[in-house]
């Protein structure tokens, strides 16, 4: 009897050690980094469930503030805001349609700044990290103005990658020369990867955190822009928002294949406006923070895009899979 009690006690102690080991693992960012590695990355084209980021997400974001070696001052942010206004005003155009589309990007940038600051506060960023995030949002689409001025389109495949155009603008105007090395590299990488289909698996924190943050903030406002357009009064078309896709019936098989496997729709698979709307809905598979998902759910973004798509059981099936990502 004593032997049995001793055996049970030893097993309980072993279980306690295992439990504490698992708890420690879940409390560190290593597991989060592993879940974000190439094994789970979207570019691998592996079918994914909607990954959730519970306890370790807050731990990671709160700790990232301490990883930013170098400060960003309020004055540096103010100088860049002043430069931004002067720069975009230099693209003033007498043609109403061109100016209207440039104004869309100016307003978009302002709202993305608001979105990223909101998300940053929800993630408990300190003042320095918030200033860094705001600069990223301010400059993330700075290449759009040169792009549209030259090519009269926002479609990268028919012009040039607007992120790379933006980095050239930043370099040529020496906008980040006064910043410390780490904040400067965080800004550059965040802008460079904000429009990619996925973030390279080689990226690490603190860079990775800000890269994910701008991708979420950007999408939150792009959904607003396209929905304002889809629900506009009148039938006036804006090919800059539609990226010149024809408004024809049907949906591409390749787009539906992407969606059935719960992955980002590749832009090369998009053939018409319906495909483009589904691509926008599929961004839900690239949302990184629970607060972003809460905003998507509260604003009914997916439901509103679904309402402007054709009646289809096939579309309903992939739509319901997307909605499951908002079960937070």
C-alpha positions in Angstrom: 0.0 0.0 0.0 2.8 2.4 0.9 4.5 1.5 -2.4 1.4 2.3 -4.4 1.0 5.7 -2.6 4.6 6.5 -3.3 4.2 5.6 -7.0 1.1 7.8 -7.3 2.9 10.7 -5.6 5.8 10.4 -8.0 3.5 10.4 -11.0 1.7 13.5 -9.6 5.0 15.3 -9.2 6.0 14.3 -12.8 2.7 15.6 -14.1 3.2 18.9 -12.2 6.7 19.4 -13.8 5.2 18.7 -17.3 2.4 21.1 -16.7 4.7 23.9 -15.6 7.0 23.2 -18.6 4.1 23.6 -21.0 2.9 26.8 -19.2 6.3 28.3 -19.5 6.5 27.5 -23.2 3.1 29.1 -23.8 4.3 32.2 -21.9 7.2 32.9 -24.2 7.4 34.2 -27.7 9.4 31.2 -29.0 6.1 29.3 -29.6 4.6 32.3 -31.4 7.7 32.7 -33.5 7.5 29.0 -34.4 3.8 29.3 -35.3 4.8 32.2 -37.6 7.7 30.4 -39.2 7.9 29.0 -42.8 6.1 25.9 -41.7 2.9 27.9 -41.2 3.6 30.8 -43.6 0.9 31.6 -46.2 3.4 31.7 -49.0 3.9 28.0 -48.6 0.4 27.5 -50.0 -0.4 25.0 -47.2 -4.1 25.0 -46.2 -4.4 26.7 -42.8 -7.0 27.1 -40.2 -7.4 30.5 -38.7 -4.5 30.7 -36.2 -5.3 32.3 -32.9 -2.8 34.1 -30.8 -3.9 33.9 -27.1 -1.7 34.5 -24.1 1.7 34.8 -25.8 0.5 37.6 -28.2 0.3 40.1 -25.3 3.5 38.9 -23.8 5.3 39.3 -27.1 3.9 42.8 -27.9 4.5 44.2 -24.4 8.1 42.9 -24.5 8.8 44.3 -28.0 9.0 47.9 -26.7 12.2 47.0 -24.9 13.7 45.5 -28.0 13.6 48.8 -29.9 17.1 50.2 -29.4 16.8 53.8 -30.3 14.1 56.5 -29.8 11.8 58.4 -32.1 11.0 61.9 -30.9 7.8 63.8 -31.2 9.7 66.5 -33.2 10.8 63.9 -35.8 7.2 62.8 -36.3 6.1 66.4 -36.7 8.8 67.1 -39.3 7.8 64.1 -41.3 4.1 65.0 -41.2 4.9 68.5 -42.4 7.1 67.0 -45.2 4.2 64.6 -46.2 1.8 67.5 -46.7 4.2 69.4 -48.8 5.1 66.3 -50.9 1.5 65.2 -51.6 0.5 68.8 -52.4 3.2 68.9 -55.1 1.1 66.4 -57.0 -1.9 68.7 -57.3 -3.5 68.1 -60.7 -6.1 70.2 -62.6 -7.8 67.1 -63.9 -10.6 66.3 -61.5 -10.4 62.5 -61.8 -6.7 62.4 -61.2 -6.9 64.7 -58.2 -9.8 62.7 -56.8 -7.8 59.5 -56.8 -4.8 61.2 -55.2 -7.1 62.6 -52.5 -8.3 59.0 -51.8 -4.7 58.0 -51.0 -4.1 61.1 -48.8 -7.3 60.3 -46.8 -6.3 56.6 -46.7 -2.9 57.5 -45.2 -4.5 59.7 -42.5 -6.9 56.9 -41.5 -4.2 54.2 -41.5 -2.3 56.4 -39.0 -5.4 56.4 -36.8 -5.9 52.7 -37.2 -2.3 51.8 -36.3 -2.2 54.1 -33.3 -5.4 52.4 -32.0 -4.0 48.9 -32.5 -0.7 49.9 -30.9 -2.5 51.2 -27.8 -4.5 48.0 -27.6 -1.2 46.1 -27.7 0.2 48.3 -24.8 2.8 50.0 -26.9 4.8 52.7 -25.1 5.0 56.3 -26.5 8.2 55.6 -28.5 6.7 52.5 -30.2 3.6 54.4 -31.0 5.6 57.2 -32.7 7.5 54.6 -34.7 4.2 52.9 -35.8 2.8 56.3 -36.8 5.8 57.0 -39.1 5.3 53.6 -40.8 1.7 54.4 -41.4 2.4 57.9 -42.7 5.0 56.7 -45.2 3.6 53.2 -46.1 1.9 54.4 -49.3 4.1 57.4 -50.2 5.0 55.6 -53.5 1.4 55.8 -54.6 1.6 59.4 -55.6 4.5 59.0 -58.0 2.9 55.8 -59.2 -0.4 57.3 -60.1 1.2 60.5 -61.5 3.3 58.6 -64.0 1.2 55.5 -64.8 -2.4 56.6 -64.0 -3.0 53.4 -62.1 -2.6 51.9 -58.6 -2.1 48.5 -60.1 1.5 47.4 -59.4 1.5 44.8 -62.1 0.8 47.5 -64.7 3.2 50.0 -63.3 5.8 49.5 -60.5 5.7 48.1 -57.0 4.4 51.1 -55.0 6.3 49.9 -51.8 9.6 50.0 -53.7 8.7 53.3 -55.3 8.1 54.6 -51.8 11.4 53.4 -50.4 13.1 55.3 -53.3 11.2 58.5 -52.3 12.3 58.0 -48.7 15.9 57.5 -49.7 16.1 60.3 -52.2 14.6 62.8 -49.7 16.7 61.4 -46.8 13.6 61.2 -44.6 15.0 58.7 -42.1 18.6 59.9 -42.0 18.1 61.4 -38.5 16.7 58.3 -37.0 18.6 55.7 -35.1 19.6 52.5 -37.0 17.0 50.1 -35.5 13.9 52.3 -35.9 15.1 53.2 -39.4 15.4 49.5 -40.4 12.0 48.7 -38.8 10.3 51.4 -40.9 12.1 50.4 -44.1 11.1 46.7 -43.7 7.6 47.4 -42.7 7.0 49.5 -45.8 8.9 47.0 -48.0 6.7 44.1 -47.0 3.3 45.8 -46.4 2.0 44.9 -49.8 3.6 41.4 -50.2 1.4 38.3 -50.3 3.2 37.3 -47.1 6.0 38.4 -44.8 9.3 36.5 -45.4 9.7 33.8 -42.7 13.2 35.1 -42.0 11.8 38.3 -40.4 12.1 38.5 -36.6 11.0 40.8 -33.8 10.9 43.7 -33.4 10.7 44.2 -37.1 8.1 41.4 -37.5 5.7 42.9 -35.1 5.6 46.3 -36.9 5.3 44.5 -40.3 2.2 42.7 -39.1 0.8 45.9 -37.5 0.9 47.9 -40.7 -0.6 45.1 -42.7 -3.6 44.9 -40.4 -4.0 48.7 -40.2 -3.8 49.1 -43.9 -6.4 46.4 -44.6 -8.8 47.8 -42.0 -9.0 51.0 -44.0 -8.8 49.5 -47.5 -12.0 47.6 -46.6 -13.6 51.0 -45.8 -12.4 52.5 -49.1 -13.7 49.7 -51.3 -17.0 49.4 -49.4 -17.7 53.1 -49.6 -17.2 52.6 -53.3 -19.4 49.5 -53.6 -22.2 51.1 -51.8 -21.9 54.5 -53.5 -24.9 56.3 -54.8 -25.1 56.4 -58.6 -23.3 54.2 -61.1 -20.2 56.3 -61.7 -17.2 54.0 -62.0 -13.7 54.5 -60.6 -11.2 52.3 -62.5 -8.5 53.3 -60.1 -10.3 51.5 -57.2 -11.4 48.6 -59.4 -7.9 48.3 -60.8 -9.4 48.1 -64.3 -10.9 44.7 -63.7 -14.1 44.1 -65.9 -17.4 43.8 -64.1 -18.3 40.4 -65.7 -20.2 37.5 -64.4 -18.7 34.4 -62.7 -15.7 33.7 -60.5 -12.3 32.3 -61.4 -11.7 28.6 -60.5 -8.2 29.5 -59.3 -9.7 32.1 -56.9 -12.2 29.6 -55.5 -9.4 27.0 -55.1 -7.4 29.5 -53.0 -10.4 30.3 -50.9 -11.4 26.6 -50.4 -8.0 26.0 -49.0 -8.3 29.1 -46.7 -5.4 31.0 -48.2 -4.7 34.4 -49.6 -5.9 34.9 -53.2 -3.0 35.4 -55.6 -3.5 38.5 -57.6 -2.5 36.6 -60.8 -5.7 34.5 -60.3 -8.0 37.5 -60.5 -9.8 38.0 -63.8 -12.8 40.2 -62.9 -14.4 42.4 -60.3 -16.0 39.5 -58.5 -12.6 37.8 -58.1 -11.2 41.1 -56.8 -13.9 41.4 -54.2 -13.2 37.8 -53.1 -9.5 38.6 -52.9 -10.3 41.5 -50.5 -12.4 39.1 -48.4 -9.6 36.6 -48.2 -7.4 39.2 -46.4 -9.0 37.8 -43.3 -6.5 34.9 -43.6 -3.7 37.5 -43.1 -5.0 39.3 -40.0 -2.5 39.1 -37.2 -4.1 40.6 -34.1 -7.3 39.8 -32.2 -8.2 43.5 -31.9 -8.1 43.8 -35.7 -10.6 40.9 -36.0 -12.8 42.6 -33.4 -12.9 45.7 -35.6 -13.6 43.6 -38.7 -16.5 41.9 -37.0 -18.0 45.1 -35.5 -17.8 46.9 -38.9 -19.3 43.9 -40.8 -16.7 44.1 -43.5 -17.0 40.5 -44.7 -20.8 40.6 -44.6 -21.0 43.8 -46.6 -18.6 42.5 -49.4 -20.5 39.2 -49.5 -23.7 41.2 -50.2 -22.3 42.7 -53.4 -21.3 39.3 -54.8 -23.5 36.9 -56.8 -25.8 34.4 -55.1 -23.8 31.2 -55.0 -23.6 28.1 -52.7 -19.9 27.9 -53.6 -19.3 31.5 -52.5 -21.4 30.9 -49.3 -19.2 27.9 -48.4 -16.0 29.9 -48.5 -17.6 32.9 -46.9 -18.6 30.8 -43.9 -15.1 29.6 -43.6 -13.9 33.2 -43.5 -16.5 34.1 -40.8 -15.1 31.3 -38.6 -11.9 33.4 -38.4 -13.8 36.0 -36.4 -14.8 33.6 -33.7 -12.6 35.2 -31.0 
